[in-house]
Amino acid sequence: MRILFASTAADGHFNPMTGVAIHLRDAGHDVRWYTGASYEHRLQEMGIPLLPFKRAREINGETMPKLFPERARLKGPALIRFDFEQVFLSNVEAYFEDVVEIDRDFCFDVLVADSAWMAARLVRDVLGKHVVGIGAGTVLATSPDVPPNFAGLRPARTPAGRLLHRGMGAAMDWMVLANGRRLYNAVMAKHGLEPITGSVFDEFYSYHHVLFHNGVPGFEYPRRQQPPKVRFVGLLRPYKARSAARPPQLARVAHGRRVVLISQGTIDNQDPGKLIVPALEGLIPSGALLIVGTGHKHTEELRRRFPQENVVIEDYVDFDAVLARADVFVCNGGHGSVLLSLSKGVPVVGAGTREGKNDINARVEHFGVGVNLRTEMPTPPQVARAVERILAEPSFKRRAQELSDELARYQPLEIIDEYFAGVPELRQAV
């Protein structure tokens, strides 16, 4: 079977798909990947051919400050609208034109796309391809049972609260999403497709034949009805780069010494003063072994600034190895890394409010698996108090372990294989 993977040029969307791609490639399928040229080295390491963006513009953590310097000043609804229109919608037509050209030389049977790759409906309805989605974040489909997206809220407990959430959702749709819906519908109309009239968030769950969601129901707010195409698959483990460091200090950790993993993510990590620096300043006096993954940002500078014996700073860290020994994970709330931490039963301190991190950190708080600091720039005492609280209150570890057990009950690659085996036209393509 010929399978084309497609993803936006962002690690949080690319990484959860890599383990699936390797699995399908190793099963004998012809797998190729359409994404930004910056992923060439990683795909070479995986042994999967890159089909790079041609007409589409690569927008990622490196290019965004140069392309959109004004974005750094935005927050709240203005930031959500900007990202939706500029990061996700602006490339839809270009994505589709690129894929049409790819299909001439590589006539693929299946498209596997991250759920925010918004040209999927065109590939399904215009090219007639089977489209599989990978949900890389929280479930965004609207529902009266859940708060509005990107507001960092927990489910309402009272009728008045639910009414307030509905009003907020309607206001967001009008103020933030309406113009994006017009832009999206204009592209659909160009190709003879019907416009959408509801929330664009719901479109993410309609333009696939199936959407495999990275996660489990236990880390999603309860709904009376889940989107019918969504199938939870547990933790989609990324392909592990050989260059990821496994700090040798882990092997020498004395019994009783705490281990804290610290990460500021891979997009909003230009300024380590937002989280890495206050986390180190707040936690160094504790004597815990502090392991920092910088994502190749300011590594040497941070090493010079923090030469203490209990600090390890690496460009990339083997999170699997560290979290197997860690007591707490301090992060900005990336969905994939939080799920990985919970899969190891490690509670989380979340400090992030942009790019949907507030919704993930709100779930961390709601499900009792960690502390939500509700800020992009915590102070050293805030981080220290949050870690101390997690270590002092057993409920955090207990709830994280319960989610670890739930995640362990899912076998994502088997679920995906079973789906492909059950679709007649795909069985014939093998």
C-alpha positions in Angstrom: 0.0 0.0 0.0 1.2 3.5 -0.8 0.8 5.8 2.1 1.5 9.6 2.1 2.0 11.2 5.5 1.3 14.9 5.7 1.9 17.3 8.7 2.3 20.9 9.5 5.9 21.8 10.2 5.7 21.7 14.0 7.2 19.1 16.3 3.9 18.7 18.3 2.2 17.6 15.1 5.0 15.7 13.4 6.4 13.7 16.4 3.3 11.7 17.4 3.0 10.4 13.8 6.6 9.2 13.4 6.2 5.9 15.3 3.1 5.1 13.2 5.1 5.8 10.0 8.0 3.6 11.0 5.6 0.8 11.9 3.8 1.0 8.5 7.1 1.2 6.6 8.4 -1.8 8.5 5.2 -3.7 7.6 6.1 -3.4 4.0 4.2 -0.3 2.9 5.6 2.4 0.7 5.6 5.4 3.1 6.6 8.9 2.2 6.1 12.2 4.0 5.0 15.6 2.9 6.2 18.4 5.3 8.7 21.2 5.6 12.3 20.9 4.4 13.5 21.4 8.0 12.5 17.8 8.7 14.7 16.4 6.0 17.4 15.2 8.5 15.0 13.5 10.8 13.2 11.7 8.0 16.5 10.6 6.6 17.3 9.1 10.0 14.0 7.3 9.9 14.6 6.1 6.4 11.4 7.7 5.0 11.6 9.9 1.8 10.7 13.6 2.3 8.4 15.2 -0.3 9.0 18.9 0.8 6.6 21.8 0.7 6.9 23.6 -2.7 4.0 26.1 -2.8 3.3 25.9 0.9 5.2 28.1 3.3 7.0 26.4 6.2 5.9 28.1 9.4 7.6 26.7 12.6 9.3 27.9 15.7 12.4 29.0 13.7 10.7 30.9 10.9 7.7 32.4 12.9 9.6 35.2 14.6 11.0 36.3 11.2 7.8 35.9 9.2 5.5 37.3 11.9 7.4 39.5 14.4 4.1 41.1 15.4 2.9 37.7 16.8 5.1 38.0 20.0 2.9 40.9 21.1 -0.4 39.1 20.7 -2.3 37.2 23.4 -5.7 35.8 24.1 -8.3 35.9 21.3 -6.0 37.9 19.0 -3.3 35.3 19.2 -5.8 32.4 18.6 -7.2 34.2 15.5 -3.7 35.0 14.2 -2.5 31.4 14.5 -5.6 29.9 13.1 -5.5 32.1 10.0 -1.8 32.4 9.4 -0.4 29.1 10.6 -3.1 26.6 9.7 -5.4 28.2 7.1 -3.1 30.2 4.9 -1.5 27.1 3.5 -4.6 25.0 2.7 -4.7 25.7 -1.1 -0.9 25.4 -1.4 -0.9 22.1 0.5 -3.5 20.7 -1.9 -1.7 21.9 -5.0 1.5 20.3 -3.7 -0.3 17.0 -3.0 -2.0 17.0 -6.4 1.4 17.2 -8.0 2.8 14.5 -5.6 -0.1 12.2 -6.6 0.9 12.3 -10.2 4.3 10.6 -9.4 3.3 8.8 -6.2 -0.3 7.7 -6.7 -1.0 7.1 -3.0 -3.8 5.0 -1.5 -4.0 6.6 1.9 -3.3 10.0 3.3 -2.3 10.0 7.0 -2.4 13.6 8.2 -2.3 15.4 11.5 -5.7 16.7 12.4 -4.7 20.4 11.9 -3.5 19.8 8.4 -6.6 21.4 6.9 -6.3 20.4 3.3 -7.5 16.9 4.2 -11.1 17.4 3.0 -9.9 18.4 -0.4 -7.7 15.3 -0.6 -10.7 13.1 0.4 -13.4 14.7 -1.7 -11.6 16.0 -4.8 -8.9 13.4 -5.1 -11.0 10.6 -3.7 -8.4 9.3 -1.3 -8.9 7.5 2.0 -7.9 10.0 4.7 -6.8 9.0 8.2 -6.2 11.7 10.9 -3.9 11.7 13.8 -5.1 13.9 16.7 -2.1 15.5 18.3 -3.7 17.7 21.0 -6.8 17.9 23.1 -10.2 17.0 21.4 -11.4 20.3 20.0 -14.9 19.3 18.8 -17.5 21.6 20.4 -19.9 20.3 23.0 -22.2 21.8 25.7 -20.4 19.5 28.1 -17.0 21.1 27.7 -15.6 24.6 28.0 -14.6 26.7 24.9 -11.3 25.8 23.4 -8.1 27.7 24.2 -9.6 29.4 27.2 -7.7 27.3 29.8 -11.0 26.4 31.6 -12.2 23.4 33.4 -15.8 22.0 32.9 -18.5 24.1 34.5 -20.2 22.7 37.6 -23.4 24.7 37.6 -26.1 25.7 35.0 -24.9 29.3 35.2 -21.3 28.2 34.5 -22.4 26.1 31.5 -24.4 29.1 30.2 -21.3 31.3 30.6 -19.2 28.8 28.7 -21.7 28.7 25.9 -21.7 32.4 25.7 -17.9 32.5 25.6 -17.8 29.8 22.9 -20.3 31.8 20.7 -18.2 35.0 21.2 -15.0 33.2 20.2 -16.7 31.8 17.1 -17.9 35.3 16.1 -14.8 37.3 17.1 -12.0 34.7 16.4 -13.1 32.1 14.0 -15.7 33.7 11.7 -13.1 35.2 9.3 -11.2 31.9 9.2 -14.3 30.1 8.3 -14.9 32.4 5.4 -11.3 31.9 4.2 -11.7 28.1 4.5 -15.1 28.1 2.7 -13.6 30.2 -0.2 -11.0 27.5 -0.8 -13.7 24.8 -0.6 -15.9 26.7 -3.1 -13.1 27.0 -5.5 -13.1 23.2 -5.7 -16.9 22.8 -5.8 -17.3 21.7 -2.2 -20.1 22.8 0.1 -19.3 25.4 2.8 -19.2 24.6 6.5 -21.7 26.5 8.6 -20.8 25.4 12.2 -17.6 25.7 14.2 -14.4 25.2 12.3 -13.2 23.1 15.3 -15.8 20.5 14.4 -14.5 20.4 10.8 -11.3 18.8 12.2 -13.4 15.8 13.1 -15.4 15.5 9.9 -12.9 15.5 7.0 -11.3 12.2 7.9 -12.6 8.7 7.5 -11.2 8.0 11.0 -9.2 10.0 13.5 -6.8 8.2 15.8 -6.5 10.4 18.9 -3.2 10.5 20.8 -4.5 9.9 24.3 -7.1 8.3 26.4 -10.6 9.2 27.7 -9.2 9.6 31.2 -7.3 12.7 30.1 -10.2 14.3 28.2 -13.2 16.1 29.7 -16.2 13.8 29.7 -18.8 14.3 27.0 -22.2 12.6 26.6 -21.2 12.0 23.0 -17.7 11.8 21.5 -17.1 12.8 17.8 -18.1 9.6 16.0 -14.9 9.3 13.9 -12.5 9.6 16.9 -10.8 6.5 18.2 -8.6 6.9 21.3 -5.4 4.8 20.8 -3.4 5.6 23.9 0.1 7.0 23.7 1.6 7.4 20.2 5.3 7.0 20.9 7.5 9.1 18.7 10.4 7.7 16.8 13.4 8.0 19.2 16.3 9.9 17.6 19.7 8.2 18.3 21.1 11.6 19.2 18.9 12.0 22.3 21.1 12.0 25.4 20.6 9.6 28.3 22.3 11.5 31.1 24.9 9.2 32.8 24.1 10.8 36.1 20.9 8.8 36.2 22.8 5.6 36.8 24.5 7.2 39.8 21.4 8.7 41.5 21.6 7.8 45.1 18.5 6.3 46.7 16.2 9.0 47.9 17.6 11.7 45.6 14.8 13.4 43.6 15.0 13.8 39.8 13.2 16.6 38.0 13.0 16.8 34.2 12.6 20.4 32.8 11.6 21.3 29.3 10.3 24.5 27.6 9.2 22.7 24.5 10.3 23.1 20.9 8.5 26.2 19.7 8.3 28.8 22.4 11.9 28.1 23.6 13.7 31.1 22.3 13.8 32.8 25.7 14.9 30.3 28.4 14.0 33.0 31.0 10.4 32.1 30.6 10.6 28.6 32.3 14.0 27.0 32.3 15.8 29.7 34.2 13.2 30.2 36.9 12.9 26.4 37.3 16.6 26.0 37.8 16.9 29.0 40.2 14.0 27.7 42.2 15.0 24.1 42.3 18.8 24.0 42.6 18.7 24.6 46.4 16.6 21.5 46.7 19.5 19.2 45.8 17.4 17.3 43.3 19.1 16.2 40.1 17.7 18.7 37.5 17.8 17.5 33.9 17.1 20.1 31.2 16.3 19.5 27.5 16.8 22.8 25.6 15.9 21.8 22.0 19.3 23.2 20.8 18.5 26.7 22.3 21.0 28.4 24.5 22.6 25.2 25.8 26.1 26.4 26.3 25.0 29.7 27.7 22.8 27.9 30.3 25.7 25.5 31.2 27.9 28.4 32.0 25.2 30.1 34.0 24.3 27.0 36.0 27.5 24.9 36.6 26.1 23.3 39.8 26.7 19.6 40.4 23.0 18.8 40.4 22.3 20.4 36.9 22.5 18.5 33.6 21.7 20.5 30.4 21.5 18.9 27.0 20.3 19.9 23.6 18.0 16.9 23.5 17.3 14.4 26.3 15.9 10.9 26.1 12.6 11.7 27.9 11.7 8.0 28.1 14.9 7.2 30.1 14.7 10.2 32.3 10.9 10.0 33.0 11.4 6.3 34.0 13.4 7.7 37.0 11.9 11.2 37.4 9.7 12.4 40.3 8.3 15.5 38.6 8.2 16.9 35.1 8.3 20.7 34.8 7.2 21.9 31.4 5.1 24.4 29.4 2.3 21.9 28.8 3.0 20.3 25.4 0.4 17.5 24.8 2.8 14.8 23.7 5.3 15.4 26.5 2.6 15.6 29.1 1.2 12.3 27.9 4.6 10.7 28.0 5.2 11.9 31.5 1.8 10.5 32.6 2.5 7.2 30.9 5.4 6.8 33.4 3.2 7.9 36.3 5.2 11.2 36.7 3.2 14.2 37.9 3.5 17.5 36.0 4.1 21.2 36.8 2.6 23.1 33.8 3.6 26.7 33.0 2.2 27.7 29.6 -0.8 29.6 28.2 -0.1 29.9 24.5 -0.7 27.5 21.6 -3.4 25.7 23.6 -1.0 24.9 26.5 -3.5 26.5 28.8 -6.1 23.8 27.9 -3.6 21.0 28.5 -2.5 22.5 31.9 -6.1 22.9 32.9 -6.6 19.2 32.4 -3.5 18.5 34.4 -5.1 20.4 37.3 -8.6 19.0 36.7 -7.5 15.4 36.7 -5.2 15.9 39.7 -2.0 14.8 38.0 -0.1 18.0 38.7 -0.1 21.7 39.3 -1.1 24.3 36.8 0.8 27.5 37.4 -1.4 29.4 34.9 1.4 31.6 33.6 3.9 31.7 30.9 6.6 33.1 33.1 6.6 31.7 36.7 8.9 32.9 39.4 11.5 30.6 41.0 9.5 30.4 44.2 6.3 29.4 42.2 8.1 26.5 40.6 9.7 25.4 43.8 6.4 25.5 45.7 4.7 23.5 43.0 7.3 20.8 43.0 7.3 20.7 46.8 3.5 20.3 46.8 3.6 17.4 44.3 6.3 15.6 46.4 4.4 16.2 49.6 0.9 15.2 48.5 0.6 11.5 47.4 -2.6 12.1 45.5 -0.7 13.6 42.5 1.5 10.5 42.1 -1.6 8.2 42.6 -3.6 10.0 39.9 -0.7 10.0 37.5 -0.2 6.3 38.0 -3.9 5.7 37.3 -3.5 7.4 34.0 -0.4 5.5 33.4 -2.4 2.3 33.9 -5.1 3.5 31.5 -2.6 4.4 28.8 -0.9 1.0 29.2 -4.2 -0.8 28.3 -4.1 0.6 24.8 -2.0 -0.8 22.0 -2.0 2.0 19.4 -0.2 0.2 16.5 -2.5 -2.8 16.8 -5.6 -0.6 16.8 -4.3 1.1 13.6 -3.5 -2.2 12.0 -6.9 -3.6 12.8 -8.5 -0.5 11.2 -6.5 -0.8 7.9 -7.3 -4.6 7.8 -11.0 -3.8 8.1 -11.3 -1.5 5.2 -11.9 -3.5 2.0 -10.5 -1.1 -0.5 -7.3 -0.8 1.6 -6.9 -4.5 1.9 -7.0 -4.7 -1.9 -4.3 -2.0 -2.2 -1.8 -4.1 -0.2 
